[in-house]
Amino acid sequence: MKIWVDADACPVAVREILFRAAERTEILTTLVANTFLRVPESPHVRFLKVPCGFDVADRRIGAELAAGDLVVTADIPLAAAVIEQGGHALSPRGELFTTDNIRSLLSLRDFMDTLRSAGVRTGGPPPLSASDRKAFADALDRFLTRHSPRA
């Protein structure tokens, strides 16, 4: 198993949690982004820079993903593609995307996109809170405990 991070919009606090988990579990964790990100020197963490463009990082993650890998992303369409490929997807707020919830989340995303296209201001997600960081860390630990022999 590997961990892939859709890192363009991944909060720094979540990345730091992932770095510690990578060291603890010795699971290769790859951050994929179209802008340079600083990562610790480690055999368990790497950074993959992709060209700028719409969904370039998402496509690269999809091309590299193997069944059983974990992808950390807030991007619902990417999470759906990951699940379809036999991977697992976890949001930076600690929500595990599953076959049971991904269709309704895609529908809600599409509905909100339709509203925005019609000129309705829907706002964005609130800033990541301390409870969001804890929810992510707890969800990641639960996932790694179930899926990694070294957790």
C-alpha positions as CSV (number, residue, x, y, z in Angstrom):
1,M,0.0,0.0,0.0
2,K,1.0,3.6,-0.7
3,I,-0.5,6.9,0.3
4,W,-1.1,9.5,-2.4
5,V,-1.9,13.2,-1.5
6,D,-3.7,15.5,-3.8
7,A,-1.5,18.2,-2.3
8,D,-2.4,21.4,-4.2
9,A,-5.1,22.3,-1.7
10,C,-4.1,20.0,1.2
11,P,-3.7,22.0,4.4
12,V,-0.2,22.1,5.9
13,A,-1.4,20.6,9.2
14,V,-2.8,17.6,7.4
15,R,0.5,17.2,5.5
16,E,2.4,17.2,8.8
17,I,0.2,14.5,10.1
18,L,0.8,12.5,7.0
19,F,4.6,13.0,7.3
20,R,4.6,11.6,10.9
21,A,2.4,8.6,9.8
22,A,4.7,7.9,6.9
23,E,7.7,7.7,9.3
24,R,5.8,5.6,11.9
25,T,4.4,3.1,9.4
26,E,7.2,3.2,6.8
27,I,4.5,3.6,4.1
28,L,5.6,5.6,1.0
29,T,3.6,8.8,0.9
30,T,3.7,10.9,-2.3
31,L,2.5,14.4,-2.5
32,V,1.4,15.4,-6.0
33,A,1.0,19.1,-6.8
34,N,1.6,21.6,-9.6
35,T,3.6,24.0,-7.3
36,F,6.7,23.2,-5.3
37,L,6.0,21.9,-1.8
38,R,8.6,21.3,0.9
39,V,8.7,17.8,2.2
40,P,11.0,16.2,4.8
41,E,14.0,14.3,3.7
42,S,12.8,10.7,4.2
43,P,12.8,7.4,2.3
44,H,9.1,7.3,3.1
45,V,8.0,10.8,1.7
46,R,8.4,12.1,-1.8
47,F,7.1,15.0,-3.8
48,L,6.0,14.7,-7.4
49,K,5.6,18.0,-9.3
50,V,3.2,17.9,-12.2
51,P,2.6,20.6,-14.9
52,C,-0.1,23.3,-14.2
53,G,-3.5,22.6,-15.7
54,F,-7.0,21.4,-14.9
55,D,-6.9,18.0,-13.0
56,V,-3.3,17.2,-14.0
57,A,-2.5,16.1,-10.4
58,D,-5.7,14.1,-10.3
59,R,-4.9,12.3,-13.5
60,R,-1.3,11.5,-12.4
61,I,-2.6,10.0,-9.1
62,G,-5.1,8.0,-11.1
63,A,-2.4,6.7,-13.4
64,E,-0.1,5.7,-10.5
65,L,-2.7,4.4,-8.1
66,A,-2.8,0.6,-7.3
67,A,-5.8,-1.2,-5.7
68,G,-5.5,-0.8,-2.0
69,D,-3.7,2.5,-2.0
70,L,-5.0,5.5,0.0
71,V,-5.6,8.9,-1.6
72,V,-6.0,12.0,0.6
73,T,-8.2,14.5,-1.2
74,A,-11.1,16.8,-0.9
75,D,-11.9,16.4,-4.6
76,I,-15.1,14.3,-4.8
77,P,-14.6,13.3,-8.5
78,L,-11.1,12.1,-7.7
79,A,-12.3,10.2,-4.7
80,A,-14.9,8.5,-6.9
81,A,-12.3,7.5,-9.4
82,V,-10.1,6.2,-6.7
83,I,-12.9,4.0,-5.3
84,E,-13.7,2.8,-8.8
85,Q,-10.0,1.7,-9.2
86,G,-10.1,-0.2,-5.9
87,G,-8.4,2.4,-3.8
88,H,-9.4,4.2,-0.7
89,A,-10.0,7.9,-0.3
90,L,-9.9,10.1,2.8
91,S,-10.7,13.8,3.0
92,P,-8.5,16.2,4.9
93,R,-11.4,16.6,7.4
94,G,-11.3,12.8,8.2
95,E,-14.3,11.7,6.0
96,L,-13.7,8.3,4.5
97,F,-15.2,8.1,1.0
98,T,-16.9,4.8,0.3
99,T,-19.0,3.1,-2.2
100,D,-21.9,3.7,0.1
101,N,-21.5,7.5,0.3
102,I,-19.7,8.6,-2.9
103,R,-22.8,8.8,-5.2
104,S,-24.7,11.1,-2.8
105,L,-21.6,13.3,-2.4
106,L,-21.1,13.5,-6.2
107,S,-24.8,14.5,-6.5
108,L,-24.4,17.2,-3.9
109,R,-21.3,18.5,-5.5
110,D,-23.0,18.6,-8.9
111,F,-26.0,20.4,-7.4
112,M,-23.7,23.0,-5.7
113,D,-21.8,23.4,-9.0
114,T,-25.2,24.1,-10.8
115,L,-26.1,26.7,-8.2
116,R,-22.7,28.4,-8.6
117,S,-23.1,28.4,-12.4
118,A,-26.5,30.1,-11.9
119,G,-24.8,32.9,-10.0
120,V,-25.7,31.7,-6.5
121,R,-22.9,32.4,-4.0
122,T,-22.5,29.2,-2.0
123,G,-19.3,30.0,-0.2
124,G,-16.5,27.6,0.4
125,P,-15.7,25.2,3.2
126,P,-14.7,26.8,6.5
127,P,-11.1,26.9,7.5
128,L,-9.6,23.7,8.9
129,S,-10.2,23.7,12.7
130,A,-8.4,21.8,15.5
131,S,-11.3,19.4,15.6
132,D,-11.0,18.8,11.8
133,R,-7.3,18.1,12.3
134,K,-8.0,15.6,15.1
135,A,-10.8,14.0,13.0
136,F,-8.3,13.5,10.1
137,A,-5.5,12.1,12.4
138,D,-8.0,9.7,14.0
139,A,-9.4,8.5,10.7
140,L,-5.9,8.1,9.3
141,D,-4.9,6.1,12.3
142,R,-8.0,3.9,12.1
143,F,-7.4,3.3,8.4
144,L,-3.7,2.5,8.9
145,T,-4.4,0.1,11.8
146,R,-6.8,-1.9,9.6
147,H,-4.6,-1.8,6.4
148,S,-1.0,-1.7,7.5
149,P,1.0,-4.3,9.3
150,R,3.4,-1.7,10.7
151,A,0.9,0.9,12.1
